[in-house]
Amino acid sequence: MAYVPKRLLLGRCRRCGKPVYKSDEAYYCPRCNIYICPICYAKVRGRCPICLSDLKTL
């Protein structure tokens, strides 16, 4: 029986609630400690919706 590795869940997108996994493309705000998915990243134009600082890629 083969072991199926589980994906590491980092959290959920602050804006839409989509799960954000370590292997996925996602964005992170170091000041607010939140994650943003790529779709919401485009909608907020690369800025954190809380503190308006630039988001970093994971």
N, C-alpha and C positions, 0 to 999 in steps of 0.2 A: 504494500500500500504506500503510495507516494505522498509526501508531505506537500501540501499546497500552502505557500507562504501567504500570510495576510498582509494587506496594504496598511501602512501606518497612517492613521487619521490624525492630522494636525489640528483640525478644528472645522468650523463652518464659516462660510462667507458671511460677513457682517451684514451685508445688504440683502442678499436673497436666501441665505440659509443652505446653500448647496455644500455638501461635504468637500473639504479640501484635503487631499492626500499628499504625502511627501513626494511621490513620483509625478504628480500633476504640475502643470504650469499654474502658478499662483503668485500673489503679491502680498506683501506684509508691511505693516506700519510698526516700526520699532518703538515709537512713542506711546501708541495706544494699545499695542500688543493684539492687533486684529489681523485677520486674513481676508483677502478679497479675491474672488474668482476672475478669470480673464474677461468674461462678459461684463461684469460690473466694473472692472478696471476701465474698460472703454467708456462706460456710461459716466463714471466720475472723473474721467479725463486724467487719470494717473495721480489723483490727489486723495488723501485720506478723507472720508466723509465726516470725521469727527474733528480732527485738528488741522486739516487742510495742508499737511506736509506731504512731501513726495513719497510714494510707495516704492518699496524695494522688491526685487524679484527674489524668489526662493532659490 
